[in-house]
């Protein structure tokens, strides 16, 4: 950000807050996307040297079964491993496919010569060490982007792109605008602080949820009307819909039944802002996700027109 000539700071919680001064500095906008992802932590070192886990964020154990992972030790070393159920081999366990997947049966097989708890501890691995999942990023010839953690790194990329466009064009935005890259959304409190007092509108850029009964798809921008926290601001939602229609942006209005965002966290924290939520449609959220470049383009397009529009 400093290289781009943009005022930026790292908050006490580790988030990034970048600001671009606009024509009206008395009324501000804030856009946010979260860089944190799903993961795990070492809960216990088992007697056989393998690791029992506790979740960071909300997902299903079956969605990470068989995934490669990295164990990050307190002294900065990284060990690789694989997430498995403790009864994986079909040649040994007759009912392996029916066994329950939970924090008692899922474990990490470490890629090191460990056979006992003491062996693992001698590597420097201990309770509380973070575990990250291999994202396995792939862009296909047909425009699909497949990876873990598109929620919400895809939208972080969109915000970074928008900042580059704004600086390259050299145009002045109508309102001072802040870009908050939060780092605690998946654990519930995300962008609920470091919101400048002048902020009128707070727009979370996250992901659109795809599934049965949903309007969202992988090729458009999803505008959220309501999630688990309740409805998003109606006036801002209609403003976004009007901008999409006027600028031929492919969009869907949708409701996410099991969802929360940085914007809803800000409202829960008591901030007096007009809040909204949009994002590219992401298939298989909190598992092995996929979206299409069209969804990214339409999301970026709607945000570009929003940033140059009057307040809702």
Buried (B, 14 or more C-beta within 10 A) or exposed (E): BEEBEBEBEEBEBEBBBBBBBBEBEEBBBBBBBBBBBBBBBBBBBBEBBBBBBEBBBEBEBEBBBEBBBBBBBEEEEEBBBBBBBBBBEEEEBEEBEEEEBEBEBBBBBBBBEBEEBEBBBEBBBBEEBBBBBBBEEEEEEEBBBBBBBBBBBBBBBBBBBBBEBBEEEEEEBBBBBBBBBBBBBBEEBBBBBBBEEBBBBBBBBBBBBBEEEBBBBBBBBBBBBBBEBEEBBEEBBEBBBEBBEEBEBBBBBBBBEEBBBBBBBBBBEEBEBBBBBBBBBBBBBBBBBBBBBBBBBBBBBBBBBBBBBEBB
